[in-house]
Structures are given as C-alpha cells and as structure tokens.
Amino acid sequence: MSESSTNALPRSAYMSRPRFAVSMLFLMNGFVTGSWAPKIPEFKERLGIGESVLGLLILTFGIGSLVMMPVAGAAIARLGSKPVVKVAALLLSPLLLLLTLASDLWAATIAMFVFGGFIGAMDVAMNANAVEVEKSMRRAIMSSCHAYWSLGGLFGAAIGGALMAGFGVLVHALVVTGIGLALIALAWPMIFSDAPHPDTKAEKTRLPLNPLPWLIGLVALFSMVPEGSVLDWGALYLRNEQGASVALSGLGYAAFSASMAIMRFAGDLVRDRFGAVRTLRLSTMTAFVGLVLSGLAPDAPLAILGFAIAGIGISNMVPIAFSAAGNMPGLAPGIGISVASFMGYSGMLFAPSLIGFIAEHTGLSVVFLSVPALFIVVLALSHLARHADAGKG
C-alpha cells in the first residue's frame, strides 16, 4: 500500500497530522513575508535610496518569485511536493537576516531576488502539498491554509515594529529566523508525502499546451488584482478622496484582511457544503458588491464597510483557483499550481503601477468601480472550479 493510501483519512476527520503540518508551513511563509513589511523603511534608509530605487528592488523581489515558481513546479512534478517544500522552507528561513546584513545596493538586489524566489518556490510547493492533503482527506482545506498564511502575515507585521524599536533590526531578523525554523521543525515529521508514481511521464513536467490550466490561471489573476488594489491603494483612496484621518485610512486594509482571514477559516466548510463552483460564484458576486460599494461610497466608513465585504468575497476565490489548478486531469499538481501562481502573482506585481497611472488621470474611485469588471471574466470561467472538487472523491 502506498503512503498516500495509508495517510488517507475519512472525511469526518477535521485536523489530521498532514493537515496540521501544511497549515504550519503556510503560517511560516506568511510570517516571514509579513515580517518584511515593517523592515522596508529601515531598509530604504540604510541603503540611502529613494522611492524609485526601492520600487525597483521590490520588483526584483517579484521577478525572483516568478522565476522560481515554474522551477519549483517542475521539481514537484518529478520529486513530489514534500522534499521541495522542505528545501524551500529551510532556505527561506534565514533570508530576512541576509537582507538585514546587506550593506550596499548590489548585495540588497541579490538578496531581494533570492528572498522573492524562495517565497515563490515555497508558495507553489505548500499549495501543491495542500492539494494532496485535500485528496487524502476527501475534504476542502485550501481556504483554511490560506487563512493561516494571512494570520502569519498579520503576526509578522504586528511584532516587527515593536521588536525593531526595542531591540534593533538584527535581533528582529534573528527572532524571525528562529520562529521560522521552529515552525518548520513542528511541521517536519508530519508533512504529507506525495512522491510521484514511477510511470509519471516526463512530458507532464513541461509547461502545459492545454489551455485549461491557463484559464484557471486567469481566474487566479483576476482574483488577485483586486486584492492588490485594496492593499496598495485602499489607504490612499480613503485619505485623499474620502478625507479620512491617518488612523482611519489604515482601517480600510485592516477591515479587508480581517474579514478575509475569518472567511478563509469558514471557506472550507462552505465549499464542502455547496461545492467549489457555487462557492466561487457567490464569493465573486460578494466581492463585486463590496468593491462597487467602496467606489460609490460618500464617506470613509461606508468605503471601509465595502472593503470588508470585498474581503469576504475575495477570501476564497484564490484558494479555489489553486485547488482547481492542482487537480487538472492528466497534469502534475505542481505544474498546474505553478501556472496559477505565476499568473496570479504577476497581476499582484504589475497591476499596482498600472492602477497608479490610471488613478493619476481619473481618481481612485474610478479604479474601484472599474476593477470589479474583472469579476465578470471570473464568473464566465467559474464552471472550471469543478476541478477543485475532483480530489474529494
């Protein structure tokens, strides 16, 4: 009997050892990513650079992710997600320390590329592992895994400023590295093994010519662009166009992320009850209503309410897209997820600059009224979400 067979659990078991392990991996990745955010001002000041150079460094981070995602997908197809996620997590854990020690622009550029690369590689591997755990448990778990990522990000961002203010940037980086390694150690013996069968075809590891995974990647792309819009432009919209105070303007993304994290924990139960297709359609319509409400809002509190409603909707759109990508018939899970990740994160990287150009000429209210048009495409492709339920038997 294969290890996948022995690890298979009845659908009634909610938290298995492999599910706990992959949840801790999501938590660790989110924590390290979130810990980077409060370092940005110190990073900029230490290198003596302006906003434009910082923007290029952040773009280097994104390019590293996009380069490593298909590499990780190919490695997963050949080796399984377990060894890939272990290596990626171990190599990621000390990289915030590397960024802290970078003393010049060239060193910082290399560190940013590597940092983004291993965040992206681990992202693909842990999502592929979550797909396999979903199959073994015959129940949805992807939304709650992304909820753990959100919690890790919030925790990393929350403690970062206090640690740096009280103990310095080096201590902060060492603490983040230690917590990351502790989470890896906690997950290590329980990570689900999904080594490929000996008869896996080599051609399945190449980027697919079949349009199906690319269409699901389009769903991920058009789900993540609105998320990035709220992240990068929500506070500025509230401050400049709604007249909100500095404190109130920060509540827009807080409300969005809080509702997203809560709904990601509930999302698996909703998906088990109604199926991936109906859940995706309901989520998409909810997100549409939320963003339109924000764009039409006459004041900041109503706009913040709109962002919270949008978070409820967007919360489960990307997890469903990743589950569908990992269950493509005749395609290795790592390849499908790498396509969805590549397309989705491309939108997160390049959409903000495009939105900034548009907003300069039209205003951000027009942006938040226009971005929901992407959801029409998601609804048109929502029938493809049926693949997300393929692993549940």
Salt bridges, closest charged atoms under 4 A:
GLU42 OE1 - LYS39 NZ 3.50
GLU42 OE2 - ARG46 NE 2.59
GLU51 OE2 - LYS44 NZ 3.91
GLU132 OE2 - LYS135 NZ 3.65
GLU134 OE2 - ARG271 NH1 3.22
ASP268 OD2 - ARG19 NH2 3.60
ASP272 OD1 - ARG11 NH2 3.32
ASP272 OD1 - LYS392 NZ 3.06
ASP389 OD1 - ARG271 NE 3.47
ASP389 OD1 - LYS392 NZ 3.40
